[in-house]
Amino acid sequence: MVLPWVAGAQDQPWLTDRQYTEGIGIRVGDFELHPGGAAEFGYDSNFFRRADSEDPVGSLRFRITPSFSLSTLGPQRSHASPDTPPPDFAFRAGISATYNEFIPVSGPDAGKELMSGQRNVGGLLDLQLAIMPQRPWSGNLDASFGRTIAPTDQGFTEESFNRINAAAGGDIIWTPGGGLLDWRLGYHFNGMIFESGQFQNLTNLVHNVETRGRWRFLPRTAAVYDASLGFLSYPDGNKSGHPLRVRMGLNGLLTPSLRVTALAGWGASFYSEPVDGSDFDSVIGQLEVKYYLSTPQSQDPVANLPLPSISAGFIRDFQDSLIGTYFERDRGYAKLTYFFGGRMLLDIEGGVAAIIYPDIPSNGFFAAHSGWTDIRVDATALGEYRVMDSIGINATIRYNANISQTSLVVSEGVNSLQWQQFEAYLGARWFM
């Protein structure tokens, strides 16, 4: 039952990036409309993420995803001259939903019956507002509200991890002079609200005070820093803490094609409860090297596509754990994004992470357990052929695995943390 924060309500790779989701759009006055829809059919080998010894249930899976976004005109459509003053406001709003239907094809009868009842709807609504952009003083406001459909991470199949994710916040931005320096101070709230009665005690709220900025000492390279202090609480009194992160480093293009991000700093969790829990107190950071395989060739709105690139990196950080206190995550990853002939999109990403848990104390659900380390493997490949500028036929393959020798003693018995899951889908999208 250890689970990182989830950024979006859907797990389709193309839905997490606006450059994939949206096409040319429909201009209505000073606004852009981007309707879209997708349908996918495929196979999920282990939706419940059961261990190999716990009778995984395989199923056919059907997904329908409508989406819609509204925004002020982007730079590709505004056709502003260099002397044109920037707008007073810029905003973007988006909404999407995904209906899931499951048809079990393998596993025990009890598991098939449980799988048949997993049909559900997840979704996400998000809003972003820029106030007085490109001025010495400006601001940003953002908010999102989503429903995530998910099994428990370790296969507790009587109850789900379906949850509501709510977030809101804003920044004040100071950009003096010619923009070589910018500084931001902001507040952001994140709430994870579990629907299941069995897991409602995992509902948690986080208030973050954040600051970040950059000093551009070369045309396309800057020194950067960020810091945050969180106020974490569980409404039922399960635990509380004050996660602190401070990082600084370098971000920018070293050559026209080579980008480097290098950040290093310190993180500490400062849990006040449980008293016998453990705290993270160590180095955190990120290193990423990205090589662009081409440069932009057009400013046409149709060319709303990410640049072809290959990248590799490493991230070390910690996150709040839904059992015990925290877990440390050290993940190496690589990614390739490429287009063939302006029609064929290929997006491949994979990573391997060490998930390190400290000793966990006993509570009403788990027995005490000494610290351990799991290995998390993830790989996703998306291929899409764009029949037209607004129609694509796609295929998605995904593999996830938690390699673990650990089993937790819970109120319902012994639960193995090992699992593996394979997914494959064929689908079609319409996007404007």
Helices and strands as residue ranges (DSSP letters): G 13-16, H 18-21, E 26-28, E 31-44, G 52-54, E 58-72, H 75-78, E 89-106, H 109-116, E 120-131, E 137-148, E 163-174, E 181-194, G 200-202, E 204-218, E 221-233, E 240-241, E 244-253, E 258-268, E 271-273, E 281-292, E 309-320, E 326-340, E 344-357, E 372-388, E 391-403, E 407-410, E 413-416, E 419-431
